Amino acid sequence: MLKFLSKVKIEFNALDPRVASCMEFLAQCNARKAKESNPACQVLVKRRTDDFPPQITVTFVNGVEEAFDATSTPAQAIRTMILEKGQVLETEQMFREAGEKWPVIIPEEELHQFAPGTKPRKAEEKKQ
């Protein structure tokens, strides 16, 4: 998960009963496997003393920053979103390294072309 991030900032009041998502996400960030995937990722924890709601802010390697209200967003949902966006970042990087334009634009006429089935030939021969 951390391999797609350059920075994680977790803000919460330790006495706030809504802090569960922050704690779970912090535990995931501090896991050995996560840290090994990107040792350069900064994980910052800001302990607050006011009534500010728990918040998790992540900065992706491409500089995009996203903040989550940790009172209403489970840690697993944040992790899933990071992994999904990370796959898009990896795909974009792969296309750029291959010298292709990003995003890939598929012409309208190609979208409506017939596509052959994906079944192996033997399976098709048995049907006949």
N, C-alpha and C positions, 0 to 999 in steps of 0.2 A: 504494500500500500504506500509506504513512504517513498518508494522509488520514483513516484510521479510528483512528489511534493518537494518544495525548497524550504517551506516554513510551515509550522503548525503553532497556532497560538490558542491556548485554552484558558478562558477566564471564568472564575466562579468564586462564590463565597462559600467557604467550607461548611458553614452552618445552615446553608440553604438546603431544604429538603429536595429540591429539584436537580441536584447535582449528579445524579446517577449516570446520565449519559456522558458527562464530562469525564468522570472517573473511569468508566469503561473504555472510552476512547483513548484516554491517557495511558491506560494499561496496554492497549493494543499498540500504541506508538512506542512504548518502552520495551516491548517484547524483543528478544534477541534477534529473531528472524527479520522483524521490521527494521530494526536499526542497521542490520547487516545489508539490507537491500539498498540503503542510501545513508551512509554515515554522515554525509554533509547536510542532511536535512535538520534544520533547527527546530527543536520542540521547546516552546516557551510556555511557562505556566504563570499566570497572573492571578494571585489570590486577592480577592476583593473583600472589602468590609462593608460595602453598601448593598442596596437592594437590586443592583443590576442583575438581570437574568443571566444564567449560565450561557456562555457563548463559545463556539468553536470556530476559528477562522483558519482556513487553509490557503496556502499560496502554491499554485502549481508551478512546475519547472518552466513553463512558458510565461510566467508572470501574472497569470489570471488569479485573482483573489476571490474567495467565496466565504461568506460568513453564515453560520447556522445557529438558530436558536436551539440550544441544547435542552430546553425544557420540553419542547414538543417534537424533537427529532431524535430517534434512537441512534446510538453509536453505530449499529450495524447498517442502518440506512445511509449514514454519512460515508462509511467505509465502502459500501456498494457503489455509491455515486462516484467516489474517488477512483475506484477500479474501472468503472465504465468510461469515465473521462480519460483515464490513463490509457485505455486501449485505443481511444480515438487519437490521443497524442502520439502513441507508438505508430499507428497506421499513417498518420500525417508525416512523421519523420521518415518512415520507410519510403513513402512516395517521393518526398523531397530528395532523399539520398539517391533515388533511382532517376532523378532528373525529371520527374513528372510534376504537373501542376497540381495544386491543392486549393480548394476541394475539387474532387473529380466531378466533372459535369458530364452526365450521360445525355446524349442527344435524344429528343423526344421520340424520333422514329425507331431508335434502338430499344427503347423501353417496351414497345409494342411488338417487337419481332418474336417469332416463334422460337422457343428454346427446346432442344431435344431433352428427352427424359434422362434421369440420372441413374436408372436401373442398369445393372450390368447386362450385357448382350445375352448371356445364357438365360437370365430370368425372362427376358423378352421372348426368346426362342421357345421356352417351355410354354408360354401362354398361347402360342400359335398352334 
